[in-house]
Amino acid sequence: MQRSRGLTRREFLKLISLVPVGIYSRPFAKRGVLADANRPNIIIIVFDAWSQHHLSMYGYPRMTMPNLEAFAQNATVYHKHYATATFTTPGTSSLLSGLYPWSNRAIQLGAELAPVHAGHTIFSALESTHSTFAFTQNKYADQILLQVQHDLDQHIPNWSFNIQKIDLYDASIFKKDAELAFASIEDNIVKRGAGTDASLFLGPFYRLHILGRVLRNTQKYGSDYPRGLPGALETFLLPDVVDGAIQLLKGLEQPSLTYIHFYPPHEPYAPTKQFFDSFKNDGWLPAQKPIHELSETKYTYDQLQLEHRYYDEFLASWDQEVRRLLDYLKQSGLTENSYIFITSDHGEMFERGELGHWTKMIYDPVIHVPLIVRSPRQSTRQDVHVPTSNVDLLPTIAQLTGHPIPDWGEGNALPNLGGEPQEGRSVFSMDAKMNSSFTPLRNYSIALTRDGHRLTHYSYPKDQYEKYEFYDLDTDPQEINDLYTSKPSMALNMQEELEQKMDEVNKPFQRKVAPE
């Protein structure tokens, strides 16, 4: 990394991270209440787009994250942990609220929790006894934090440790309202996705401006990143983000509820020079699967496996930096008085023609995510093999900190952390981004995982597509042999449960028909 005269960028980041963050912080008036040393800290660390299918401790043949796995030797490892959704907004919303997407209604990209649930999060559950602190690099997850910042003592802007940020977000025209700026810029002025810019000139001009800065930063720092810098338009360097997180942890009020949501290993997969091509000649290739009818990208097997390898190399690069964060947690003593949760909001796919997680398809790699929990002073590893969900974090954290489990939640306390194992439990994952948040769900994918089996319903009347798929995950973990056509009794039983659930969640949104 190039250094400037005087303070380095990294040293500067360390300094600014210790300064209160203006409108993102609120006066802290709980110091007397927080003096209770018997209440543990809660530290939640999220790696974005992180799948269980890429870690050797879950059976993967490549050693992608040895430092994380060493940390897990003194933690509880959950083997059947599932995200409720396939992309950031609903996945993060469920993790924070303890509610499935059908309840919290944050089902589209950039959406928010339904207003009735804006005060129903882990932050509101603990804010009376813990300092509450949150930071995410992902701007879509940050929309949820902006919505609930009335329950946050400190909310660090998502661009704080980037080498490049979106200047318009804090422009005076928006009166420093980042939520308004996001909606105005992304949805109306400089639309970046498919569609037409609302502004004839500003959109193309601003994109060229941003891309020009990306090019300059790539020229400056790119020798360390052969495939380009992490973070697409809002670029960052892996060491800077970890350094920033460490400095934030140094300033915590205790007891604290801390939520840190990193962007890696989210695409673009940007391995460092040290790990680039490190798995190129290892001789391993994943199973080849046919392209699914719902795949929108239709990538070939060779294209997918190249990106698959880059993802693994990016994980190895990220693990190298995460080691410093994990070392700090131990050296600082935070492992002595904190519950540390390491998990993800959703997984990642490299199969059936699909790359990433912006997909209608629900298969294991995109919903089966890691969960590693280190309890205070834990010195041995424990493994849990019953189904769990990311809606379980909220009730678990409430119980661990001496709070009642909130009555709004839809999860259960995690086994080994106050909850009881539930062998026959049903867990759900869904994608409903084609629907309005205010109407019944009509076009959706939903998966029910239970007793080592998965039933998935693809219901898209808009596209005239209706299909069930059923897999035995114990004998067919790759989900290759669809057993639904033979109509086994378990599939029919799970179908009845799934259809009843959809009727139940749609009922409050049905229009009432006036009597004639």
Salt bridges, closest charged atoms under 4 A:
ASP36 OD2 - ARG39 NE 3.47
ASP48 OD2 - HIS261 NE2 2.75
ASP48 OD1 - HIS346 NE2 3.32
GLU127 OE1 - ARG26 NH2 3.28
ASP142 OD1 - HIS155 NE2 2.76
ASP151 OD2 - HIS150 NE2 3.35
ASP153 OD1 - ARG26 NE 2.97
ASP153 OD2 - LYS30 NZ 3.06
ASP167 OD2 - ARG213 NH1 2.47
ASP170 OD2 - LYS165 NZ 3.01
GLU186 OE2 - LYS139 NZ 3.57
GLU186 OE2 - ARG192 NH2 3.43
ASP197 OD2 - ARG207 NH2 2.75
GLU234 OE2 - LYS139 NZ 3.60
GLU234 OE2 - ARG192 NH1 3.38
ASP240 OD2 - ARG9 NH1 2.32
ASP240 OD1 - ARG10 NE 3.48
ASP243 OD2 - ARG10 NE 2.87
ASP243 OD1 - ARG324 NH1 2.67
GLU253 OE2 - ARG31 NH2 3.04
GLU267 OE2 - HIS266 ND1 3.99
ASP277 OD1 - ARG309 NH1 2.87
ASP282 OD2 - ARG62 NE 2.69
GLU293 OE1 - HIS292 ND1 3.58
GLU293 OE2 - LYS467 NZ 3.64
GLU307 OE2 - ARG227 NH2 3.46
ASP312 OD1 - HIS54 ND1 2.65
ASP312 OD2 - ARG62 NH1 2.75
ASP312 OD2 - HIS308 NE2 3.86
GLU313 OE2 - ARG309 NH1 2.94
GLU321 OE1 - ARG324 NH2 2.80
ASP327 OD1 - LYS330 NZ 3.89
ASP345 OD2 - HIS261 NE2 3.79
ASP345 OD2 - HIS346 NE2 3.60
GLU348 OE1 - HIS357 ND1 2.65
GLU351 OE1 - LYS289 NZ 3.03
GLU351 OE2 - ARG352 NE 2.66
ASP364 OD2 - HIS53 NE2 2.67
ASP364 OD2 - HIS368 ND1 2.57
ASP364 OD1 - ARG454 NH2 2.85
ASP383 OD2 - HIS79 NE2 2.68
ASP383 OD2 - ARG381 NH2 2.79
ASP392 OD2 - ARG425 NH1 2.70
ASP431 OD1 - LYS433 NZ 2.93
ASP451 OD2 - ARG450 NE 3.44
ASP463 OD2 - LYS360 NZ 3.01
GLU466 OE2 - HIS457 NE2 2.56
GLU469 OE2 - HIS292 NE2 2.82
GLU469 OE2 - LYS467 NZ 3.51
ASP472 OD2 - HIS453 NE2 3.58
GLU479 OE2 - ARG454 NH1 2.80
GLU497 OE1 - ARG450 NH1 2.57
GLU504 OE2 - LYS501 NZ 3.42
